[in-house]
Amino acid sequence: MAVVKANAYGHGLVPAARILLRAGVDRLAVATLAEGLELRAAAVDAPILVLGYTPPWLAQLAVQQAITVTVFDREVAHSLEEAATALDRPATVQVKVNTGMNRLGLPAPRVPEFIDQLRGLRHLLVEGIFTHFATADLADKEFAWAQFTRFTDLLQCLQSAGLRPRFAHAANSAAMLTMPATYLDLVRCGIALYGLHPDDVETRLPVGFQPALRWKAVVAQVAQIQPGESVSYGREFVATQPMTIAVLPVGYADGFPRRPYHWGHVLIHGHPAPILGRVCMDQSIVDVTAFAPAGRPVRQGDEVILLGPQGAAGLSAEAIAERLHTNNYDVVSRILDRVPRMVVNERLPGDHQR
């Protein structure tokens, strides 16, 4: 099961889903019904699981589009049953179990009775049951193994009672890499699919994985400023010497953060260009004063790298995350929808002609 939530972690929901399905994944997972509906509108017909909460008033849409909904209470389940009855077609659900994450989910001791009740609903198909690890990306797996034990004990109980659903799953990217005993009936791979480490220190990808995403901009304008002139809103940067600046058409409305921390610098011609002043909604300004004397004058239209490699240099999601005091998941998933996505190489093993 390929996790493509949050616009495929910022990579583009529909193109990522199509490439992953071509690569051989069986199912897709999203966070919201809206994401699932976007895939269906793009003619993606693979099984889709909504991992998050689906409000009862959206039950009819979920059933109409054959999207599997996560349930952990009676209200949503009964809404799905009503919608399925009215449409005369099944509603497919999976049960979320809270084994220690204490986010969404039903406590394990309550699950057998809950599934038994769901089995009594004529149009409801309980196809799966799953849990989520809180610490699988850490080197210390004690808590993760405790969660897994709670989950497998529950599965044995359900099996004995004839209530175990077809699919049981627990393994995310980190568990896939470090806890193969947790694979069960399927695995939910997310961040690793995009070539990003589940944890940059404690759970890194094997050698050979490459980040899938490069975020680019172009130079919109090059200008000169004199001592005493300021840059951007609030005059937070004031020049103390003659400077050359470049304006970039990217800002916080694209997911290029403004505060409390910003990227620090971007890459032009394979060298860092520091960000000056405040990042604006649609534009940013960088210092390129040193480029011309070094024989690398910056011109309108030059490529700017916000994320990814350029020549021998690079800006990794992990390095940016350290600067922003966050993680690589946040860095890539914050790239907003108005930034165009372009698939530049979707060649897969065996695609010799593509």
N, C-alpha and C positions, 0 to 999 in steps of 0.2 A: 504494500500500500504506500504510494508516494504521497507525501504531505505537500500540498500546494497552497496552503492557506497564506493569508497576507500577501496576495498577489504573487504567489510562489516565492515568498521571502523577498519580494521586491523585484523578481526577475521577469515577471509577466505571466499571469495566470494561464491564459489560453495557450500561448506558444510553449510554455514549459510543460503543461499537461500533455499536449500532443506529442512532444518529443519523448517524454517519459513513457507514454503508452507505446510508442513505436519501439522504444528500447526494451519493452517486455514487462512493465509493471502491470499488475492485474486490476488494481483499484486505486482510487484517488481519495484523499481526505482533505477537507476544507474546515474552516472555523465557523462559518456562518452559512445559512441557507442562501443568502444573496450570492455568495461565491459559487455555490453549487448551481444556482440558476444561470449565472453567467456562463458556466461551462456548458450547460444544456443548450443555451441560446447559441452557442458556437458549435453545436452539433457534436459535442463530446458525449458519447453514449455509454461510457464505462461506468461501473458501479461507483457511486460517490457517497461517502460518509461525512455528515456534518459532526465534527467533534465537539462543538460548543452547544450552547442553549438555543433551542428553537422555540419561540413563543407559540402558544396554542393557536393564535389567530393566523399563523402561517402554515398550519397543518395541511390545508387543502392544496397549497402550492407544492409542498413536499411530496404529497401523494401523487399529484398530477404529473410531476416530473420524475417520479421514481427515484427520489433521493432518500437515502437512509438517514434517519434521525437518531441522535443519541437521546436516551431517556434515562431518568433517574427519579421520576415521581409520577404519580397517577394522572395529574392534570394533563400533561402533554400527551401521555399515552392514550387517554380517553378522547382527546381532541383528534388524534390521528385515527383512532378507531371510527369516530363519527364521520370524518372526512372520507375514509376508505369505504365505509358503508354507503355513503351518498354517491360515491364515484364507482362503486362496485369493482374495486380493485384493491390489492393488498397494500398495506403500509408496512414498510420494513424498518425495523429499529435495531439498535444495539444498546446494551445496558452498560453504563459507566459505573465503575466500582472505585470508591475512595479507599485506597490502602495505606494512605499516609501523606499524600500530597495536600489533602484538605483544601481542595479547590472544588470542582464539580464532582459529583458522584454520590453513590449510595453506599453506606457502610456495609462491609461484607456480611455481617450477620443478618442483615435485612434483605439480602439479595434473593435467596431461595423463595421466600414468600412472594416477593415482588414478581419474579419471573413466573411463578405459578399463577399469579393473578393475570399477568399478561397473556399467558397461554389460554386463558378463558375468553379472550377477546377474539371474535371470529375472523376479523379482517387484519389482524396484527401478526406479522411474522417477526419473531425474535431471532435474528440471524447471527448475532454476535454479542460478545461481552469483552470488556477491556478495562485496563487501568493504566496509569501513567506514573513513571518514576520521577521522584524529586531530586535524586542525586546520582543518577547513572553516569553523568558527565564528570564526576569527581573520582579521584584515585581511590578514595575510601568507599568501598561498595557495601559496607555493612548495612546501612539503612535500605539501600536498594534491594539487597538480598532479602531483608526482612519483609519488604513490600511484596516481593515476588513469592515468598513463602505464604503470606496471607492469601495471595491471589490463587496460587495452585491448591492450597487447602480448600478454598472455596470451590474451585473447579472439580475437585474430587467429590465434594459434597453434592454438587449439582449433578455430576455423572451418576452417582449412586441413586439419586432421586429421579433420574431420567429427565433432568431439566437443563443439561448443558447445551448451550447453543452451538451451532456449527463452528463458528470462528471465535477463538479466544486469542487475545493479543495484548502484549505489554511492551515489547522492545521498541524503543525509539532509536535515533541514530547512534547515540552513545552506547546503548546496550547492544546494538548490532555489532559494534566494534569490539566491545570488551566483555560481553556477557552472553555468549552464544546459547547457553542453556535457557535463555528467556525467549527464544524465538517462537515457540508454540505454533499456532496455525498460520499466522502471518506476522509480518513486521511492518512497523510504520517508520519509514525512513524520511527524514526531513532535511535538516541543515546539511547533512553530508552529501545529499544529492547535488548540491550546488557548489561543491568543492570547498566547503568552509568547515573549520574544526568545531566539533561540539563544545570543546573547551581548548583554548589556545595553549594551555599549560598541561592540564591533566588528562585530556582525551583528544589527542590529535589524530588526524586522518593518516592512513598509510602513505608512504612515499609514492609519488606519482599522481596523486589527486591534484587537480588544478581548479582554482576559482572559475566559475562559469561566467561571471559578470565583469564587464568593464564599463565604467560610467565616464562619458566624455562630454566636453563642451567645446566651444570654439571661442577665440578672442573676438569680441564685438568691436572694440575700439582701443587704440593706443593713444595716450596723451601725456603731456608734460605738465608737471606742477612745480611751483616755486616755493622756497622757504616761507612759512607762515600760512600757506594754503592747506585746507583740510580736505578730508575724504569722507564721504558718506554722511548719514544722519548723525546728529549730535556732536559732530566735530571731534569724535573720539581719537582720531589720528590727525596730527598736524605735522607737516613736513618740516624738517630742520635743514634740508639741503635740496637742491634740484633733484627731481625724481621722475622716472618714467613709470607710468601705471598702465595696467590693462584692465578693461572692463569685461566681465564674463556674464553671459545671459543665463545665470543660474542663481537661485536664491532659496530662501526658506520655504517658499511655496512649492518648491521642487523636492523638499526634504534635505536641503543643504543647510544645516542648522545655524541659527543666529546666536542664541545664548542658552545656558551660561557659558558653553564652550563651542567653538567652531573647529573646522577641519585643521586650521593652522597654516597649511599651505597646499597648493596643487602642483602639478607637474606640467611644465612647458619645455619642449625640446629636451626632455629627460632630466630636467633640473627643477628644484623647488622654487616656487614663486609664492612668497608669503602673502596671506590675506591681510588687507589693510582696512581698518575701521569696521563698522557694522556690516554684516551681511544683510542685504535688503530682501524684500519679498521676491523680486524677480532678477536681481543682479548682484554681483559681487565685484570687488576691486582687488587686484593683486599688484604687488611690487615687482616690476621687471627691470629695475634700474641697472642691475649688474649684467643683464643679458647682452646688450649691444657691445659694451667694452670687451666682453669675452668672445665676441664673434658670433653671437647667437641672437641677432635682433628679432624682436617679437613683432609680428604683423597681424593685422586683421585676418581672421580665418584660420589662424594657427590652431592646431589641436591642443586641447587642454585635458589632462587626465585628472579626474576627481577620485577615481577608484580603479586600481588595476595597474598593469605594467606599462612603461613607456621607455623603450630602449633598455638600458641596463638598470634603470631605476624602477620603483614601483611604490604604490600606496595600497597596502593590504587592508582588508576590513578589520583585521585584528589590530593593526597599528592605529587606525583611525579610532577604533573602539577604545583603545587605551587613552587616546587624547580626549575623547568625549566622556570618559568615565562610564562606559557602558559595555556592551558585548557586540560581537559581529552580527548576531541576529538583528539587533536594533539598527545597526548601520545600514544594512541592505534593505530591510523591510520598511524603513522610513522613506525610501525613494518613492515619491508620489506618482499618481497615475498620469499626470500631464507630461511627465518625462517620456518621450517616445522610446519604445523598446524595439530593437532590431536584431533578429536572429542572423548572425553572420556565419555560423558553421553548425549545422545540425547533423553532420555526418556521424553515423554510428558504425560499429563493427559490421563488416559485410556490405556496407554501402559504397561499393567501389566506384559506382557511376555517379554518385550524388555530389 
